[in-house]
Amino acid sequence: MSFSRRYCEQTAEIARSLPGDRLEALVDALAAVRAGGGRLFFLGVGGGAGHASHAVCDFRKLAGFECYTPTDNVSELTARINDDGWETSYARWLEGSRIGPRDAVFVFSVGGGNADQGVSLNLVRALELAKRVGAKVFGVVGRDGGYTARVADVAIVIPTVDPELVTALTEAFQAVVWHLLVAHPRLRVAAMKWESLGR
């Protein structure tokens, strides 16, 4: 079997195994944040940072959320990294945004952060702060979900079907999940452009 065929078959297998009940729970939790006037803060590193920026666009435009990501302001982010360090950069940014109990943090991460292994400590510290102030925590993560899955109010853990493709498939499905969310009838408040032209 070719790599391309195997990748497509694994993609289909993951899509069939995504937990519909957890996805609906995530929709419910996000709807509650929006109804309560809370803000949504997207956090990611690497590919997750790119996803965070795209998700901010979609959740603002299509789902009517007030939301932000620290990676959209490279000047502030790099100043915080330079002056305070990478480990606390996201937590300090959240403090500057006055994160509170009505708000939520939404993480895109393959590993979800792991303090013991010293991986994605900026995510770990940000989530510690979020829990401390009573904000909700959501995530789409891979493998066992790491720290994010352990502390999240709702986390979607993308199943590992091939240990050699954990990153590729997790990051692909992060985009699938957030597009599902902004298209969901309970969250979508605006028509998508191409769909509106087809009417």
VENNOR-V940922 format. One record per backbone hydrogen bond with DSSP energy under -1.0 kcal/mol. CO is the residue of the C=O (numbers start at 1). NH is the residue of the N-H. Records with the same first field share a line. If there is no record, write none. Layout:
CO = NH + NH
This chain:
2 = 6
3 = 7
4 = 8
5 = 9
6 = 10
7 = 11
8 = 12
9 = 13
10 = 14
11 = 15
12 = 16
13 = 17
18 = 20
19 = 23
20 = 24
21 = 25
22 = 26
23 = 27
24 = 28
25 = 29
26 = 30
27 = 31
28 = 32
29 = 33
30 = 34
31 = 35
32 = 36
33 = 38
34 = 37
39 = 104
40 = 68
41 = 106
43 = 108
45 = 48
46 = 50
47 = 51
48 = 52
49 = 53
50 = 54
51 = 55
52 = 56
53 = 57
54 = 58
55 = 59
56 = 60
57 = 61
58 = 62
59 = 65
62 = 189 + 190
66 = 40
68 = 42
69 = 72
70 = 73
73 = 77
74 = 78
75 = 79
76 = 80
77 = 81
78 = 82
79 = 83
80 = 84 + 85
86 = 89
88 = 92
89 = 93
90 = 94
91 = 95
92 = 96
93 = 97
94 = 99
95 = 98
100 = 103
103 = 136
104 = 41
105 = 138
106 = 43
107 = 140
110 = 142
112 = 148
113 = 147
114 = 119
119 = 114
120 = 124
121 = 125
122 = 126
123 = 127
124 = 128
125 = 129
126 = 130
127 = 131
128 = 132
129 = 133
130 = 135
136 = 105
137 = 153 + 154
138 = 107
139 = 156
140 = 109
141 = 158
142 = 145
145 = 149
146 = 150
147 = 151
148 = 152
154 = 139
156 = 141
162 = 165
165 = 169
166 = 170
167 = 171
168 = 172
169 = 173
170 = 174
171 = 175
172 = 176
173 = 177
174 = 178
175 = 179
176 = 180
177 = 181
178 = 182
179 = 183
180 = 184
184 = 187 + 188
192 = 196
193 = 197
194 = 198
